Amino acid sequence: MLYIKLDDQKEVASTDITDHLTFLGLSEGPSLSNNYRDDTLEDGQVWNYSRYVQTTVTAKFLLQFIDRRNFKMAKHEIYRVLAQKGIYRLRTGVEPDIVRYCRAGSFEIKSDPEEVNYCTFEVPFENPSGMRFSKLHSDDMKDEDFLDLNMNMDENTPSYHFKGQNKFTVYNDSDITIDPVQQHHDFKITMKHNGGKFTIKNETTNTSWTYNKNVAGTDTLVLQGRKLEKNNNFDSANTDYGYITLAPGPNQFTVTGADDLDITFSFPFIYLG
C-alpha cells in the first residue's frame, strides 16, 4: 500500500485512487556526489567536497480494467491524483513511519488495445533532499513509535525532554549528522530557565551554544540553528551565535549555569535509504 499526502490535503491510500489499482513497491537509493578540483599542476584531481543530491523515488503500479472505456476513466483518476504540482508526502504500508517529500515527474500510462486487460506503469517522484524522514519528530514519539522504526533500544526508551539535569544523552537514530546550519536540517531546541547566563554543549560533536542574559521562569527560548526567539521575538544578539549538531547515535550533553534548565529537542530522524 502507498499512502499519498499532497500539500495540506488529506492523506489517501493508493487503493482509493481508482478501482483495481495495485501498488507494487517503491525503488529508491541515496545519491552521493563527489566534487573535485584540478587547479594544481599535479596529475589527477584533488577531492573538494561530497554531498547528497536529489534522487528519484519510483512508484510501480499494476492497473487492471474491464474495457477501453474503463481504462480511460482509470487513467484520468490516476493523473488527477499523481500528476499535481505540489509537494507529495509518500509512505508505504511496509514502513508507515518513514516518509519522503517529493514532486511528481512526468509519466505515461499505456496499454495496447490488442493486449489483455491490464498494464503496469511507473511514477517517478523527484526527492530534492535525497533523504527519508521519520513521520514524527523526536519529541512526539511514544514507545510504539520507536519500536516501529526498528530502533536498537538496549535499555530505556529514548527521551528528548530533560529538566534539572546537568548531564543527559540525546539519541539520534539518523544515518547522518543533524546540522541545522550547514545543512539546514529541521532541528528545534526549546528551553526554560530562571536565572542568568548558561551554556549547553554537545560533548560528542564539540558544539555549544550560550545565552548571555537573564531569563525569567515565564520566558521561553526557542533555538533553531543560530536563530533564537525569546517569547516569539528575535533574540540572537544575546547569544554567542553558536549552534548545536547531533551525531548519529548517542550524544552526551552538559549544561552549565542553569541547574533548573527545562529543555526539549525536536527533530525528525533522517535516513539515507
C-alpha positions as CSV (number, residue, x, y, z in Angstrom):
1,M,0.0,0.0,0.0
2,L,1.2,3.5,-0.8
3,Y,-0.1,6.4,1.2
4,I,-0.1,9.8,-0.5
5,K,-0.5,13.3,1.0
6,L,-0.4,16.3,-1.3
7,D,0.5,19.6,0.4
8,D,-2.1,20.1,3.2
9,Q,-4.7,17.8,1.8
10,K,-6.0,14.6,3.4
11,E,-3.8,11.6,3.0
12,V,-5.2,8.9,0.6
13,A,-4.3,5.3,0.1
14,S,-3.3,4.1,-3.4
15,T,-6.3,1.7,-3.4
16,D,-8.6,4.8,-3.1
17,I,-7.3,6.4,-6.3
18,T,-9.2,4.1,-8.6
19,D,-10.6,0.6,-8.8
20,H,-8.2,-2.3,-9.4
21,L,-5.1,-0.3,-8.9
22,T,-2.3,-2.3,-7.1
23,F,0.8,-0.8,-5.7
24,L,3.8,-2.9,-6.5
25,G,6.5,-1.1,-4.5
26,L,9.0,1.8,-4.4
27,S,12.6,1.8,-5.6
28,E,15.0,4.4,-4.3
29,G,18.5,4.8,-3.1
30,P,20.9,7.5,-1.9
31,S,22.9,9.5,-4.4
32,L,26.3,10.8,-3.4
33,S,28.1,13.4,-5.5
34,N,31.8,13.9,-5.1
35,N,33.3,17.3,-6.2
36,Y,37.0,17.6,-7.3
37,R,39.2,20.5,-8.3
38,D,42.0,20.5,-10.8
39,D,43.7,23.9,-10.2
40,T,47.1,22.4,-9.4
41,L,50.0,21.1,-11.5
42,E,49.6,17.6,-10.0
43,D,48.3,14.7,-12.0
44,G,44.7,13.8,-11.4
45,Q,42.2,15.9,-9.4
46,V,42.0,16.9,-5.7
47,W,38.9,16.0,-3.7
48,N,37.0,19.1,-2.7
49,Y,33.7,18.0,-1.0
50,S,30.9,15.4,-1.1
51,R,27.2,15.9,-0.8
52,Y,24.0,14.0,-1.1
53,V,21.9,15.1,-4.1
54,Q,18.4,14.7,-5.5
55,T,17.2,11.2,-6.0
56,T,14.2,9.7,-7.9
57,V,11.7,7.6,-6.0
58,T,9.9,5.3,-8.4
59,A,6.5,4.0,-7.6
60,K,5.4,1.0,-9.5
61,F,1.7,0.1,-10.1
62,L,-0.5,-2.6,-11.8
63,L,-3.7,-1.4,-13.3
64,Q,-6.5,-3.8,-14.3
65,F,-9.5,-2.8,-16.3
66,I,-12.6,-4.2,-17.9
67,D,-12.6,-2.4,-21.3
68,R,-11.1,0.6,-23.1
69,R,-13.6,3.0,-21.6
70,N,-12.8,1.7,-18.1
71,F,-9.1,2.1,-18.9
72,K,-9.5,5.7,-20.0
73,M,-11.5,6.6,-16.9
74,A,-9.0,5.0,-14.6
75,K,-6.1,6.9,-16.3
76,H,-7.9,10.2,-15.7
77,E,-8.4,9.4,-12.0
78,I,-4.7,8.4,-11.6
79,Y,-3.4,11.5,-13.3
80,R,-5.7,13.7,-11.2
81,V,-4.1,12.4,-8.0
82,L,-0.5,11.7,-9.0
83,A,0.3,14.5,-11.5
84,Q,-0.2,17.6,-9.4
85,K,2.3,20.4,-8.9
86,G,2.6,20.3,-5.1
87,I,4.7,18.5,-2.6
88,Y,3.9,14.8,-2.1
89,R,4.5,13.1,1.2
90,L,4.9,9.4,0.5
91,R,5.0,6.4,2.8
92,T,4.3,2.7,2.4
93,G,2.5,0.1,4.4
94,V,5.8,-1.7,4.9
95,E,7.4,1.3,6.6
96,P,4.4,3.5,7.6
97,D,6.5,5.6,10.0
98,I,9.1,6.8,7.3
99,V,8.2,9.4,4.8
100,R,9.8,11.2,1.8
101,Y,8.8,14.6,0.4
102,C,8.8,14.7,-3.4
103,R,7.5,16.3,-6.5
104,A,5.9,14.2,-9.3
105,G,7.7,13.8,-12.6
106,S,6.2,13.1,-16.0
107,F,4.8,9.6,-16.6
108,E,2.6,7.8,-19.1
109,I,0.1,5.0,-18.7
110,K,0.0,2.9,-21.9
111,S,-1.9,-0.2,-22.9
112,D,-2.1,-1.8,-26.3
113,P,-5.8,-2.4,-27.3
114,E,-4.8,-5.9,-28.5
115,E,-3.3,-6.9,-25.2
116,V,-5.0,-8.4,-22.1
117,N,-6.9,-6.0,-19.7
118,Y,-4.0,-4.9,-17.5
119,C,-0.9,-2.8,-17.7
120,T,2.0,-1.7,-15.5
121,F,3.4,1.8,-15.2
122,E,5.8,3.7,-13.1
123,V,5.6,7.2,-11.5
124,P,8.9,9.0,-10.9
125,F,8.9,11.3,-7.9
126,E,11.8,13.7,-7.5
127,N,13.1,13.8,-4.0
128,P,15.2,17.1,-3.7
129,S,16.7,16.3,-0.3
130,G,17.7,12.8,-1.3
131,M,16.6,11.7,2.2
132,R,13.8,9.9,4.0
133,F,12.5,11.1,7.4
134,S,10.6,9.8,10.4
135,K,7.0,10.7,10.1
136,L,7.0,12.2,13.7
137,H,9.5,14.5,15.4
138,S,11.5,13.0,18.2
139,D,9.5,14.8,21.0
140,D,6.2,13.5,19.6
141,M,7.2,9.8,19.6
142,K,5.9,7.2,22.1
143,D,7.3,3.8,22.8
144,E,5.5,2.1,20.0
145,D,6.8,4.7,17.5
146,F,10.4,4.0,18.4
147,L,9.7,0.2,18.0
148,D,8.0,0.7,14.6
149,L,11.2,2.4,13.4
150,N,13.2,-0.7,14.5
151,M,15.4,1.4,16.7
152,N,18.0,-0.5,18.6
153,M,16.9,0.3,22.2
154,D,19.2,-1.7,24.5
155,E,17.7,-0.4,27.8
156,N,15.4,2.6,28.1
157,T,13.2,4.4,25.6
158,P,15.0,7.5,24.4
159,S,14.0,10.8,26.0
160,Y,14.0,14.2,24.3
161,H,12.8,16.3,27.3
162,F,15.0,16.9,30.3
163,K,14.5,19.0,33.4
164,G,17.0,20.0,36.0
165,Q,19.8,17.8,34.6
166,N,23.4,18.9,34.1
167,K,24.2,15.8,32.1
168,F,22.0,13.8,29.7
169,T,22.0,11.8,26.5
170,V,20.1,12.6,23.3
171,Y,19.8,9.7,20.9
172,N,19.9,10.5,17.1
173,D,18.6,7.5,15.1
174,S,19.6,9.2,11.8
175,D,22.1,7.9,9.4
176,I,23.8,11.3,9.2
177,T,24.6,14.2,11.5
178,I,21.8,16.6,12.2
179,D,23.2,20.0,11.2
180,P,20.7,23.0,11.3
181,V,23.2,25.5,9.9
182,Q,25.4,23.9,7.2
183,Q,22.7,21.5,6.0
184,H,19.6,23.5,7.1
185,H,18.1,20.4,8.9
186,D,14.9,20.7,10.9
187,F,16.1,20.9,14.5
188,K,14.4,22.9,17.3
189,I,15.5,23.2,20.9
190,T,13.0,24.7,23.4
191,M,14.3,25.9,26.8
192,K,13.0,27.4,30.0
193,H,15.3,28.8,32.8
194,N,15.0,31.2,35.7
195,G,18.4,32.9,36.0
196,G,21.4,34.3,34.2
197,K,23.9,33.2,31.6
198,F,24.0,29.5,30.7
199,T,25.6,27.1,28.2
200,I,24.6,23.9,26.6
201,K,27.2,21.7,25.0
202,N,27.2,18.5,23.0
203,E,30.4,16.8,24.1
204,T,30.1,14.3,21.3
205,T,30.2,16.8,18.4
206,N,32.0,19.5,20.4
207,T,29.3,22.1,19.5
208,S,27.9,24.5,22.1
209,W,25.5,27.5,22.5
210,T,25.5,30.2,25.2
211,Y,22.8,32.6,26.2
212,N,24.3,35.7,27.8
213,K,21.3,37.5,29.5
214,N,18.9,36.8,32.4
215,V,15.8,34.7,31.8
216,A,12.6,34.7,33.8
217,G,10.8,31.5,34.6
218,T,7.9,32.5,32.4
219,D,10.2,33.1,29.3
220,T,10.5,30.5,26.5
221,L,13.6,30.3,24.4
222,V,13.5,28.5,21.0
223,L,16.7,27.8,19.2
224,Q,16.8,26.8,15.5
225,G,20.4,26.8,14.2
226,R,21.9,30.1,15.2
227,K,18.5,31.8,15.3
228,L,17.0,32.4,18.7
229,E,13.5,33.5,19.6
230,K,12.6,34.6,23.1
231,N,8.8,34.7,23.6
232,N,8.4,34.7,19.8
233,N,10.7,37.7,19.4
234,F,14.2,37.5,17.7
235,D,16.9,37.5,20.4
236,S,20.0,36.1,18.7
237,A,22.0,39.2,19.6
238,N,22.1,37.9,23.2
239,T,23.8,34.7,22.3
240,D,27.3,33.7,21.3
241,Y,26.0,32.7,17.9
242,G,27.0,29.1,18.5
243,Y,24.8,26.2,17.4
244,I,24.2,22.5,18.2
245,T,24.6,19.5,16.0
246,L,23.7,15.8,16.7
247,A,25.9,12.9,15.6
248,P,24.3,9.6,14.7
249,G,23.8,7.6,17.8
250,P,24.0,8.8,21.5
251,N,25.1,12.4,22.1
252,Q,26.4,13.4,25.5
253,F,25.3,16.8,26.7
254,T,26.4,19.0,29.6
255,V,24.7,22.2,31.0
256,T,26.5,24.9,32.9
257,G,24.9,27.9,34.6
258,A,21.3,26.5,34.7
259,D,20.6,23.7,37.2
260,D,16.9,24.2,36.6
261,L,17.0,24.1,32.8
262,D,13.9,22.6,31.1
263,I,14.9,21.6,27.6
264,T,13.3,19.7,24.7
265,F,14.9,18.5,21.5
266,S,12.6,18.2,18.4
267,F,13.8,16.9,15.1
268,P,12.9,14.1,12.6
269,F,15.3,11.2,12.1
270,I,16.9,11.3,8.7
271,Y,17.6,8.1,6.7
272,L,19.7,7.6,3.5
273,G,17.7,4.7,2.1
